[in-house]
Amino acid sequence: MLPTQLSENRAAATATPQSMEAGRQRQGRLWSNLKEVCDLLHIPSAAAINSEELLFQHVQFKTGQRIHTIGQPFDTLYIVNSGFLKTVLIDEFGNEQVLSFPMKGDMLGVDGIHSCQYASEAVALSDCDLILLPFKKLTALGRVHLELENMMYGVMSRELVREQAMIGMLGALSAEARVARFLVSLAERFSQMGYSSKLFNLRMTRHEIGSYLGLTLETVSRTLSAFNEIGLITVDQRTIGIKDPEALKTLRRLPPSRSRAKSAASRSKAAADAAAAAATTSTAAPAAQPAQLVATA
């Protein structure tokens, strides 16, 4: 079951426009109507607007491509239709600070509204399909349809609340708790998109996770290994299996390494005892079978 779900996750991250149900071809490009955009953003569509008369173009980006850069003139908001991205700040020395990991249903570019320049850089972590939302077109619609304008403000506010929650988490939680909450958050996002919350691929590197959480690469790697050791998750390179989501949600700090080693040893012994008992049962069964046949005869 889980390998199948993992394949579905991978397929979703690399979906091509031709494989998507939503959208229509026009002049050789994919477009979505307003209802499809609203559905993607999880907001109700404005009933007073003829959805089919408003079409929004899709644009595809390859892994590693930049969607917008810091200081670039702002004119467009982007909605993630498929794929995974990161948004970053870059200092004068070229160091990156990861701000977010947008995925399906998220909106990019909001930070460009204030100064008419993008304040961050967005980079594709996988092949992506984004829907372009020209800001002038959006504001013109908002002046006529206040309901739509309010809903778009709600989407922007949702992004802000998510960032504030992250800032609060960084200040209040231990390193281990930050990694645990990050994994829980990813699992919940995958579930919301209709994919497995128990087994998924990390599209971001451990270094990028560390930058996002305010931790070093070494701390992230060590914490993931510790979670694997005590049975909270399984780790296979970038593939993460969530074994105990409730424990991850409530974890504050890891037990000392000595306690973890004892716990791991206990689990290994229990597994070995269970395997030995199963082996004994399987070898004893053939011996009992001839006796039963003789008695029957």
Buried (B, 14 or more C-beta within 10 A) or exposed (E): EEEEBBEEBBEBBBBEBEEBEBBEEEEEBBBBBBBBBBBBBEBEBBEEBEBEEBBBBBBBBEBEEEBBEBEBEBBBBBBBBBBBBBBBBEEEEEEBEBBBBBBBBBBBBBBBBEEEBBBBBBBBBBBBBBBBBEBEBBEEBBEEBEBBBEBBEEBEEBBEEEEEEBEEBEEEBEBBBBBBBBBBBBBEBBEEBEBBBBBBBBBBBBBBBBBBBBBBBEBBBBBBEBBBBBBBBBBEEEBBBBBBBEBBEEBEEBEEEEEBEEBBEEEEEEEEEEEEEEEEEEEEEEEEEEEEEEEEE
